[in-house]
Amino acid sequence: MDDQTKECFFKFIRENQSKVLLVFDGLDEADTSNLKMFFNLIERKELSGCHIVLTSRHEAGRNARRYCDTLWEIVGFTREDAVSFIHKYFKNVNKEYLTRKLIEMVWPGPWSIEPGQPKDLRDLTKNPLNTTLLCVIWEDLKGVFPTSRTELYIEIVLFVLGTYEAKKGLASENEDLLSVYSKDLLYLGRMALESLQNGELYFEEHKSGGRCIVLSKIGFLSLQPAASKRKIRARYAFLHKSFQEFFSGFFLACKLIKGKISFESVVADQRYERKLYQVFAFLLGILVSKSKKTAESLVKSVAANINFTSLKLDKDAAKDVSKRMLFALSSLSEHASLLQTLGEHLNFTQLNLRESLIDNSGAASLSQALAVNSSLTSLNLSTTLIEVSGAASLSQALAVNSSLTNLDLSRNLIGTSGAASFSQALAVNYTLTKLDLSLNHIGDSGAAELSSVCKVNTTDELFCLSEHASLLQTLGEHLNFTQLNLRESLIDNSGAASLSQALAVNSSLTSLNLSTTLIEVSGAASLSQALAVNSSLTNLDLSRNLIGTSGAASFSQALAVNYTLTKLDLSLNHIGDSGAAELSSVCKVNTTDELFW
């Protein structure tokens, strides 16, 4: 377009946004240099009135998903199709007893999850060919899968190679078919990696020197239609993108083991954190099976890269550390020993993963690293979809970790059982001084579990009772921490009344934040009564509530006899001129240093 036409075009879009539909087809295959522009649109920072449709594979769409109103999935070869196929396969080979267990393995129910099995089996049932391979491996291994996704793919590759040899009447004396066909597989890996780096799911025949014909006969490639009618060149694609990623990882692993490429060159390539994430995961799995020492060296290089990033002084350093930690935890999730290697070599002190998609599996990986780490002191896991099992994993790590002092797990779903797990950990952990479990649906019994451990644990700040203010009366005599932050909790007047009874007998609390907690006149009266007898509280924040003129009058009476409080914030409380006058009069007799209203 010429500039004038282009300007008219975008002017129309800007002026008619509600009539415009933007379609981003294949976000996972987009040029990474354009991703910032795309996310500005997705997050409504630009053209906020336009309608937007995104398509992407699951792993690449995770970051964009939170900004979408509706999530749809193209199901294709559905679960029902795959289940029917599995039934027919094992019926035909007279091994129907293997059917039920395989179906439960691929689609586990809440009580049938079996540990030590590879993840993402469901991905292999998205088309009939891969479902066939899954059934064959399951049959051949007599109903026991390998313990990692990489090992499963190695078994599939060995099966395909063995089938090719049988068809050709070949019988390699060396049983290691990966070694027998190493040249072909390395070539396949190089072509797979190059095409992935170019954002392509295929490569053209003329680049292969005729080797694609052989490889397609083995069974790893399929012939695709030519891209151009003018230049007729055959194109070859992998049977599934996951195989393209596997062979890319195989190629990189062989190069690292032979010293042909450096660990630093792989770690520094940020494409492995984004578009080529699965390649890196396969790379690690293959290294573990071929050379544990090389795998550990790669993980140490990953840790060194994260440590170096944490030392940067720019504003994005913390975000970069968070991204690289998430990448490392996810790619190492199937390798407990490598997670421990990572934990031992991380040396930064603070990690903020707030609002990341950690969930339970990520918490389990993180716990493995935390159990051996001796540098991290502050960890933020707020709003990360962690539930009961994730809480149990983290609790196990806390029981042995001796460096962490601050853990924020607020706004998750750990429930009563999760709270019980943490109470057991706190009974033996004497390092943690601040734990935030607020807004976690822990219930009365969960709060009671945590309250009992406060008698033996030295945790200074335990934020778990913002939803259970009535229990604070019982806890008042036993709690020995000095600061309590209940900001933006649903305390209201009844909670303030219970809290006041606890304050009246507590002798350790010095700072209390009740900002934005819906406290009104009666709640202010309750707190004022507690202030009249409490002798430890020095800082009270009651800003952004609704105590009004009457509430201000109550506090003026309490301040007349309280000589401990040095800072009181009553700003934005609608206290009016008369309420301000009440408070100003008490300043003549009270020694409060800072009074805000």
C-alpha positions in Angstrom: 0.0 0.0 0.0 1.1 3.6 -0.5 1.3 5.7 2.7 -2.0 7.5 2.1 -4.0 4.3 1.6 -2.3 2.8 4.7 -3.2 5.8 6.8 -6.9 5.6 5.6 -7.0 1.9 6.4 -5.8 2.4 10.0 -7.9 5.5 10.5 -10.9 3.4 9.6 -9.9 0.7 12.2 -9.3 3.3 14.9 -12.7 5.0 14.3 -14.7 1.8 13.9 -13.1 -0.5 16.5 -16.4 -2.3 17.5 -16.9 -3.3 13.9 -13.4 -4.8 13.5 -12.3 -8.4 14.0 -8.6 -9.1 14.4 -7.6 -12.8 13.8 -4.2 -14.0 15.0 -3.9 -17.5 13.5 -1.1 -19.6 15.0 0.2 -17.4 17.8 2.7 -20.2 18.7 4.3 -19.8 15.2 4.5 -16.0 15.3 7.8 -14.1 14.8 9.0 -13.4 18.4 10.0 -9.9 17.4 6.3 -9.1 16.9 5.0 -10.7 20.2 5.2 -7.4 22.1 2.9 -5.8 19.6 0.5 -8.7 19.7 0.3 -8.7 23.5 -0.3 -4.9 23.5 -3.4 -5.7 21.4 -4.4 -8.8 23.4 -4.1 -6.9 26.7 -6.2 -4.1 25.3 -3.4 -1.5 25.5 -4.0 -0.7 21.8 -7.3 -0.8 19.9 -9.2 -1.8 23.0 -12.6 -1.8 21.2 -11.7 -4.4 18.6 -12.8 -8.0 18.8 -9.9 -10.5 18.8 -9.7 -14.2 18.0 -6.4 -16.1 18.7 -5.4 -19.6 17.7 -2.5 -21.4 19.3 -1.2 -24.7 20.7 -1.8 -25.0 24.4 1.8 -24.5 25.7 2.3 -21.3 23.6 -1.1 -19.9 24.5 -0.8 -20.1 28.3 0.4 -16.5 28.7 -2.3 -15.1 26.4 -5.2 -17.2 27.9 -5.6 -15.0 31.0 -6.6 -12.0 28.9 -9.3 -13.9 26.9 -13.0 -13.9 27.7 -13.7 -17.3 26.1 -11.5 -20.4 25.6 -12.4 -22.8 22.8 -10.6 -25.9 21.7 -10.6 -27.6 18.3 -11.0 -31.2 19.3 -10.5 -33.1 16.0 -9.8 -36.7 16.9 -11.8 -36.6 20.1 -11.4 -38.5 23.4 -14.4 -40.7 22.5 -12.7 -41.6 19.1 -9.4 -42.4 20.9 -11.1 -44.5 23.6 -13.0 -46.4 20.9 -9.8 -47.0 19.0 -8.0 -48.3 22.0 -10.8 -50.8 22.8 -10.8 -52.1 19.2 -7.0 -52.4 19.1 -6.7 -54.6 22.2 -9.7 -56.6 21.2 -8.1 -57.4 17.9 -4.9 -58.7 19.6 -6.8 -60.5 22.3 -5.4 -58.4 25.1 -8.4 -56.6 26.3 -7.1 -56.6 29.9 -4.7 -53.8 28.9 -7.5 -51.5 27.7 -8.8 -50.2 31.0 -5.5 -49.5 32.5 -4.2 -47.6 29.4 -7.4 -45.5 29.3 -7.0 -44.6 33.0 -3.4 -43.8 32.4 -4.2 -41.3 29.6 -7.3 -39.8 31.2 -6.7 -40.3 35.0 -9.6 -39.6 37.4 -9.1 -37.9 40.7 -8.4 -41.2 42.5 -6.5 -43.1 39.8 -3.4 -40.9 39.2 -0.4 -43.2 39.2 3.0 -41.6 40.0 6.1 -42.1 37.9 4.3 -41.9 34.5 5.2 -39.6 31.6 3.1 -36.5 31.2 1.1 -35.3 28.3 0.0 -38.8 27.1 -3.2 -37.1 25.9 -1.2 -35.3 23.2 -0.4 -38.6 21.6 -4.1 -39.5 21.2 -4.9 -36.4 19.2 -4.6 -38.4 15.9 -5.1 -42.1 15.0 -1.4 -42.8 14.0 0.0 -41.6 17.3 -2.7 -43.4 19.2 -1.6 -46.6 17.3 2.0 -46.1 18.4 0.8 -45.6 22.0 -1.1 -48.8 21.9 1.8 -50.7 20.4 4.3 -49.5 23.0 1.8 -50.2 25.8 1.3 -53.8 24.5 5.1 -54.4 23.9 6.0 -53.1 27.4 3.2 -55.2 29.0 1.2 -52.3 30.4 4.1 -50.3 32.0 5.2 -47.0 30.4 8.6 -45.4 30.9 8.8 -42.9 33.6 9.4 -39.8 31.4 8.0 -38.4 28.2 11.4 -38.5 26.6 11.8 -42.3 27.3 8.4 -42.9 25.8 9.4 -41.2 22.6 12.7 -43.1 22.5 10.6 -46.3 22.8 8.4 -45.2 19.9 11.5 -44.3 17.7 13.0 -47.7 18.5 9.7 -49.4 17.5 9.6 -47.5 14.2 13.2 -48.4 13.4 12.6 -52.0 14.4 9.5 -52.2 12.1 11.5 -50.8 9.2 14.3 -53.4 9.7 11.7 -56.2 9.8 10.1 -55.1 6.6 13.5 -54.9 4.8 14.6 -58.2 6.2 17.4 -56.6 8.1 18.8 -57.6 11.5 21.4 -55.4 13.0 23.7 -57.2 15.3 23.9 -54.2 17.5 20.6 -54.0 19.4 21.0 -50.2 19.9 19.2 -49.0 16.8 19.8 -45.4 17.8 23.5 -46.0 17.2 22.9 -48.0 14.0 20.9 -45.2 12.5 22.7 -42.3 14.2 23.8 -40.6 11.0 20.2 -40.6 9.7 18.8 -39.5 13.0 21.3 -36.7 13.4 20.6 -35.5 9.9 16.9 -35.7 10.7 17.5 -33.7 14.0 19.5 -31.0 12.2 16.7 -30.5 9.6 14.1 -30.6 12.3 15.9 -27.9 14.4 16.5 -25.6 11.4 12.9 -25.8 10.3 11.7 -25.1 13.9 14.0 -22.2 14.2 12.6 -20.8 11.0 9.0 -21.3 12.3 8.3 -24.1 9.8 6.8 -27.5 10.3 8.4 -28.9 7.1 11.6 -28.8 5.0 12.0 -29.1 1.2 13.4 -32.1 -0.6 16.2 -30.2 -2.5 17.9 -29.4 0.9 18.1 -33.0 1.9 20.2 -34.5 -0.9 17.7 -37.3 -1.4 17.9 -38.5 2.1 14.3 -37.6 2.8 13.1 -40.4 0.6 14.9 -43.0 2.9 13.7 -41.3 6.0 10.1 -41.2 4.8 10.3 -44.9 4.1 11.5 -45.6 7.7 8.4 -43.8 8.9 9.3 -40.5 10.4 8.3 -38.2 7.6 5.3 -37.7 5.3 5.3 -36.2 1.9 3.4 -32.8 1.7 2.0 -30.9 -1.3 4.5 -28.6 -3.1 4.5 -25.0 -1.9 4.6 -23.6 -5.5 3.0 -24.6 -8.7 5.7 -22.9 -10.6 8.6 -24.6 -8.8 7.5 -28.1 -8.0 9.6 -29.1 -5.0 8.4 -31.8 -2.6 8.1 -30.9 1.0 8.4 -33.3 4.0 6.8 -32.9 7.3 7.0 -34.9 10.6 4.0 -37.1 11.6 3.5 -34.8 14.6 5.3 -31.6 15.8 6.3 -33.4 19.0 8.5 -35.8 16.9 10.1 -32.7 15.2 10.9 -31.4 18.7 12.2 -34.8 19.9 14.7 -35.1 17.0 15.8 -31.5 17.5 16.5 -32.4 21.1 18.3 -35.5 20.1 20.5 -33.6 17.7 21.5 -31.0 20.4 22.1 -33.7 23.0 24.6 -35.5 20.7 26.4 -32.2 19.9 26.7 -31.3 23.6 28.0 -34.8 24.6 30.6 -34.6 21.8 31.6 -31.1 22.8 30.6 -29.6 19.4 28.5 -26.9 21.0 28.8 -25.2 24.4 26.3 -25.3 27.2 26.3 -21.5 27.3 25.3 -21.2 23.7 22.2 -23.3 24.3 21.3 -21.6 27.6 21.8 -18.1 26.2 19.4 -18.8 23.3 16.1 -17.5 24.6 14.2 -19.3 21.8 14.4 -22.4 24.0 12.4 -20.5 26.7 9.6 -19.6 24.2 9.0 -21.3 20.8 11.5 -24.2 21.4 10.5 -25.0 24.9 9.7 -28.7 24.2 13.0 -29.1 22.3 14.9 -28.1 25.5 12.7 -30.6 27.6 13.5 -33.4 25.2 17.2 -32.4 25.2 17.4 -32.7 29.0 15.6 -36.1 28.9 18.0 -37.5 26.2 21.0 -36.2 28.1 19.8 -37.9 31.3 19.5 -41.2 29.4 22.9 -40.9 27.6 25.1 -38.8 29.9 24.0 -37.8 33.4 27.2 -35.8 33.9 26.4 -33.7 30.7 22.9 -33.1 31.9 24.1 -31.8 35.3 26.6 -29.5 33.5 23.7 -28.1 31.4 21.6 -27.5 34.5 24.5 -25.8 36.3 24.8 -23.5 33.3 21.1 -22.7 33.5 21.5 -21.8 37.2 24.5 -19.6 36.4 22.5 -17.8 33.8 19.6 -17.2 36.3 22.1 -16.0 38.9 23.7 -13.6 36.5 20.3 -12.2 35.5 19.5 -11.6 39.2 22.5 -9.3 39.5 21.3 -6.9 36.8 20.2 -3.5 38.0 17.6 -2.8 35.4 13.8 -2.8 36.1 13.2 -6.0 34.1 15.7 -8.1 36.0 13.2 -9.5 38.4 10.8 -10.4 35.6 13.5 -12.1 33.7 14.6 -14.2 36.7 10.9 -15.2 37.1 10.6 -16.3 33.5 13.8 -18.3 33.5 12.9 -20.0 36.8 9.5 -21.0 35.5 11.2 -22.3 32.3 13.8 -24.3 34.3 11.2 -25.8 36.7 8.9 -26.8 33.9 11.6 -28.4 31.7 13.2 -30.2 34.7 9.9 -31.4 36.2 10.5 -35.1 35.4 14.0 -35.1 36.8 14.2 -34.9 40.6 18.0 -35.1 40.7 18.4 -32.3 38.2 16.0 -30.1 40.2 18.2 -30.6 43.2 21.3 -29.7 41.1 19.4 -26.5 40.1 18.5 -25.7 43.7 22.1 -26.2 45.0 23.5 -23.8 42.4 21.0 -20.9 42.7 22.5 -18.1 44.8 20.0 -15.2 44.6 17.9 -14.3 47.7 14.5 -13.2 46.3 12.1 -14.8 43.8 8.7 -13.3 42.8 6.5 -15.7 40.9 3.2 -13.9 41.7 0.4 -14.6 39.3 2.4 -17.2 37.4 0.9 -20.5 36.3 2.8 -22.5 38.8 -0.1 -24.9 39.9 0.6 -28.1 41.7 3.1 -29.6 39.4 5.2 -26.5 39.4 5.0 -26.4 43.2 6.3 -30.0 43.3 9.3 -29.1 41.1 10.0 -25.9 43.1 9.9 -27.9 46.3 12.6 -30.3 45.1 14.9 -27.3 44.5 13.9 -25.5 47.8 14.8 -28.6 49.8 18.5 -28.2 49.0 18.8 -24.5 48.4 20.6 -22.4 51.0 20.4 -18.9 49.6 16.7 -18.0 48.9 15.2 -16.0 51.7 12.0 -14.5 50.2 9.5 -16.3 47.9 6.2 -14.9 46.5 3.8 -17.5 45.2 0.6 -15.5 45.5 -2.2 -16.2 43.0 -0.5 -19.2 41.4 -3.3 -21.8 41.4 -1.6 -23.9 44.1 -4.0 -26.4 45.7 -3.7 -29.1 48.4 -1.1 -31.3 46.7 1.1 -28.3 45.9 0.8 -27.1 49.5 1.9 -30.6 50.7 5.0 -30.5 48.4 6.0 -27.0 49.7 5.5 -28.1 53.3 7.9 -31.0 52.8 10.5 -28.5 51.5 9.9 -26.1 54.5 10.5 -29.0 56.9 14.1 -29.2 55.7 14.9 -25.8 54.3 16.9 -23.5 56.5 17.2 -20.3 54.6 13.7 -19.1 53.6 12.3 -16.4 56.0 9.4 -15.0 53.9 6.8 -17.0 52.0 3.7 -15.5 50.4 1.1 -18.1 49.4 -2.0 -15.8 49.5 -4.9 -16.1 47.1 -4.5 -19.8 46.3 -6.7 -22.8 47.0 -4.8 -24.8 49.6 -7.9 -25.3 51.8 -8.0 -26.9 55.3 -5.7 -29.9 54.3 -3.1 -27.5 52.9 -3.2 -25.5 56.2 -2.7 -28.7 58.1 0.4 -29.6 56.0 1.9 -26.2 56.8 1.2 -26.5 60.5 3.2 -29.8 60.5 6.1 -28.1 58.6 6.1 -25.0 60.9 6.4 -27.3 64.0 10.0 -28.2 62.8 10.9 -25.1 60.8 12.5 -22.3 62.9 13.8 -20.1 60.1 10.5 -18.8 58.5 9.5 -15.5 60.1 6.7 -14.4 57.7 4.0 -16.7 56.1 1.0 -15.3 54.3 -1.8 -17.9 53.7 -4.7 -15.3 53.5 -7.6 -15.9 51.1 -7.0 -19.6 50.8 -10.3 -21.1 52.0 -8.6 -22.7 55.0 -11.7 -22.8 57.1 -12.0 -22.7 60.9 -10.3 -26.1 61.4 -7.4 -25.0 59.1 -7.0 -21.8 61.1 -7.1 -23.8 64.4 -4.3 -26.1 63.1 -2.2 -23.1 62.3 -3.0 -21.4 65.6 -1.8 -24.4 67.6 1.7 -24.3 66.0 2.1 -20.6 66.9 2.7 -21.8 70.5 5.9 -23.6 69.5 7.0 -21.9 66.3 8.8 -18.5 66.2 7.1 -17.2 63.0 6.7 -13.5 63.6 4.0 -12.7 61.0 1.4 -15.3 60.2 -1.4 -13.9 57.9 -4.0 -16.6 57.7 -6.9 -15.4 59.7 -8.2 -12.6 57.5 -11.3 -14.7 56.9 -11.6 -16.0 60.5 -11.5 -12.9 62.8 -13.6 -14.7 65.4 -10.7 -17.1 66.1 -8.4 -14.2 67.0 -10.0 -14.0 70.5 -8.9 -17.5 71.3 -5.4 -16.9 69.8 -4.8 -13.5 71.5 -2.9 -14.9 74.5 -0.8 -17.3 72.4 0.2 -15.3 69.4 3.7 -13.9 69.8 4.3 -12.2 66.5 4.8 -8.4 66.3 3.0 -7.4 63.0 -0.3 -8.3 61.5 -1.5 -7.2 58.0 -5.2 -7.7 57.4 -5.5 -5.0 54.7 -8.5 -5.4 52.3 -9.8 -8.4 54.3 -13.5 -8.8 55.1 -13.1 -8.0 58.8 -16.1 -5.7 59.1 -17.7 -4.9 62.5 -18.0 -8.4 63.9 -14.5 -9.2 63.0 -13.3 -6.0 64.6 -15.2 -6.9 67.8 -13.4 -10.3 68.0 -10.1 -8.8 67.1 -10.5 -6.3 69.9 -11.0 -9.0 72.5 -7.7 -10.5 71.3 -5.9 -7.2 71.4 -7.1 -6.5 75.0 -5.1 -9.5 76.3 -2.2 -9.6 73.7 1.2 -8.2 74.7 3.3 -8.8 71.6 1.6 -7.2 68.7 3.1 -3.7 67.8 1.8 -3.1 64.3 -1.7 -3.7 62.9 -3.0 -2.8 59.4 -6.8 -2.8 59.1 -7.0 -0.5 56.0 -10.0 -1.1 53.7 -11.7 -3.7 55.9 -15.3 -2.4 55.9 -15.1 -1.3 59.6 -17.8 1.2 60.6 -18.9 2.9 63.8 -19.5 -0.1 66.0 -16.2 -1.7 64.9 -14.4 1.5 65.7 -16.0 1.5 69.2 -14.8 -2.1 69.8 -11.2 -1.3 68.8 -11.3 1.8 70.9 -12.1 -0.2 74.0 -9.2 -2.5 73.2 -6.8 0.5 72.8 -7.8 1.7 76.2 -6.2 -1.3 77.9 -3.7 -2.6 75.3 -0.1 -1.7 76.1 1.9 -3.1 73.2 0.4 -1.7 70.0 2.4 1.3 68.6 1.1 1.5 65.0 -2.6 1.2 63.9 -3.7 1.8 60.3 -7.5 2.1 60.0 -7.5 4.2 56.8 -10.2 3.8 54.0 -13.0 2.6 56.3 -16.4 4.1 57.4 -16.0 5.0 61.1 -17.5 8.5 60.7 -17.7 11.2 63.3 -18.9 8.8 66.1 -16.0 6.4 65.4 -13.5 9.3 65.7 -15.1 10.3 69.0 -14.6 6.7 70.3 -10.9 6.9 69.4 -10.4 10.3 71.0 -11.6 8.7 74.3 -9.2 5.8 73.9 -6.3 8.0 73.1 -6.9 10.0 76.3 -5.8 7.0 78.3 -3.5 5.1 75.9 0.1 6.2 76.1 1.7 3.4 73.9 0.3 4.2 70.4 2.7 6.4 68.4 1.1 6.2 65.0 -2.7 6.2 64.1 -4.0 6.5 60.5 -7.8 7.4 60.3 -7.6 9.0 56.8 -10.5 8.6 54.3 -13.0 7.7 57.0 -15.7 10.5 56.6 -15.0 11.7 60.1 -16.1 15.3 59.3 -15.2 18.6 61.0 -16.6 17.6 64.4 -14.7 14.2 64.4 -11.5 16.0 63.5 -12.2 18.5 66.4 -12.6 15.5 68.8 -9.2 14.1 67.7 -7.4 17.4 67.8 -8.4 18.0 71.4 -6.9 14.7 72.6 -3.5 15.7 71.0 -3.0 18.1 74.0 -2.9 15.2 76.5 -1.7 12.2 74.3 1.9 11.6 73.1 0.9 10.0 69.8 3.7 11.1 67.3 1.7 10.7 64.1 -2.0 11.1 63.8 -3.5 11.1 60.3 -7.2 11.8 59.5 
